[in-house]
Amino acid sequence: MEYFYDFLLVLLPAGTVLYGMYLIVASFLSKEREKMLVELKTQNTQTILPVRLQAGERLCLLLERISPNNLIRRANPSEGTAQELYSRLVGEVREEFSHNFSQQVYFSEETWEAVRAAVEDVVTLLNQSRQNIDGEKSGIEFAKAVFSLSLERKNDSISFALKKVKGEIQLYF
């Protein structure tokens, strides 16, 4: 019995010391892991932030380029018929969108849907303008129809999408 009592007198302090060492080592390893995660996030931010900013710039440029004013100005409506201008404009909108399609990975679903809706809204505007005018009329007549219909619309999906993109970019600053 005395042997057992002596064994406990040695085992209890040794166990307490071992448990204390375990807690210290576990705490140290936990802090080191947190430190490594913070460092990894910092490196990620330094790499991804410029790419996200560039994606935001590209989406803003897309939205500005497909706005009816800028779109028609670049297309030179004085050349060709309304049908030719319509085809050029729709082709340009779709090409711009497909060129920037990969930018969606850098933005939330809500923001990307706003951009996609703006593109669809411009195509719809062009389609409605095309239906309101004879295809053999001049491109200038078609451009006037686009501007007229654009002014009649109350909601501006391009401005809404631009606000969404800019708002999401501002979250990083």
N, C-alpha and C positions, 0 to 999 in steps of 0.2 A: 504494500500500500504506500509506503514511504517512497518507493521507487516511482510509482505512478505520480505522486504529488511532486516530486522533483522534476519528472518529465514534463508536467504541466507548467511548472515554473519556468522552464526553458522554452517550451513550445509557445506559450501565450505571448511573451515579448517578441519572439522571432516571428510569429504569425502577424502580430501587429505591425512590425517593421516591414515585412513583406507586403502586407496590404497597403501600407502607406506608400511604399515604392511603386506598387501597381497603380495607385491613384495618380501619383506624380507623373509616371511614364505615360499613362493614358491621357492625362491632361496635356502634356507636352506634345504628344502625337496628334491630338485633336487640334491644338493651336497651329501646329505645323501644316496640317491638312487645310485648315481654313486659310492660312497664309498663302499656300500654293493655289487654292481656288481663287482668291482675290487677285493674285498675280496673273493667273490664266485669264480671268475676266478682263483685267486691264489690257493684256496683250490682245485679246479678242476685240475689245473696244477700239484699240488703236488700229486694228486691221479692218474691222467691219464698218466703223463710223464713216471713213472716207468713201467707202463703196455705197453705203446708204445715202450719203449726201449726193453722190453722183447720180444715183438712181432717182432721187427726188428732183434733181435738176433736169434729168431726162424726161420725167413725167410732166414737169411744169412746161418744158419745151414742147412736148407732144401736145399738151392741152392748148398752149398758145398757138401752135402751128395749125391745129384743126379748127380753131375758131373761124366762123364764117368770114369775118373781115380779112384775116390773114390768109386764109385758104384761097379765097377768090383773088386777092391781090397778087399772090404768087402765080396763079394759074393763067393770068392774062386773058380775061374774058372777051377781048375784042377779036381774038382769033377763033374761028370756027363757029359751029352751030351750038344750040343749047344742049343737044344730045351729046355732042363731043365734050363740051365743058363738064356736063354732068358725069360722064364716064371718067374724065380726068380727075375730078374732085373726089368722087367715091373711091377711085383707085388710090389716090394719094392718102386719103384718110385711113383706108385699110392697110396700106403699106406702112404708114407711120405707126399705127397700132401694133401691127405684127412685128415691126422692128423693135418696139419697146415692150413686148409681151413679157419678157423675162424679168422685168423690173418688179413684177408682182411679188416675188419672193422676199423683197425688202420691206413690204408694207402690209398693214393689217388687211384682213378680208374686206372690212367696211370701206377702207380707202380705195382698194383696188376696184371694188364694185362701183364706187362713185366715178372712177376714171372710165371704167368700161361703159357705164351708163351715159357718160358724156359723149363718148365716141359713138355709141348707138344713137344718141339724140341727134348728133350732127348728121349721121347717115339718114336718119328719118327725116330731118329737115330738108336734106337734099332730095330725097325721094318725093316728099310732098311738094316741093317746089317744082320738080320735074313733072309731076302729074298736073300741076296748074298751068303749064305752059306747053305750047306746041314744040316738038323736038326740032323742027326746022327753023325756028326763030334764031336770032343771033345769041351768041354767048352773053352779050351785055344784057339782053332781056332776061335771060336765065339768072344772071347775077342780081339783077334788080328784084326778081321774084324771091331769091334766097334772102336778100337783105330785108325785104318787106315781111316775109314770114318770120324771120329771125326777130324783128322788132315787135311783132305781134305776140310772141311767146312771153309768158310771164316769168317762168322759172328758168334760170340760167344754169344748166347743169355743168357747164365748163367752169364757171366761177365757183360753184359748190365743190367740184372735184379739186380745184386749185386750193381752196381753203382747207380741204381735208389733207391734201399732200403737205401743204405748208405747216398745218397744225401738227401733223405727225413728225415732221422734221424738227419742229421747235421743241418737241419732247426731249430731244437729245442734248439740248443746250440749256 
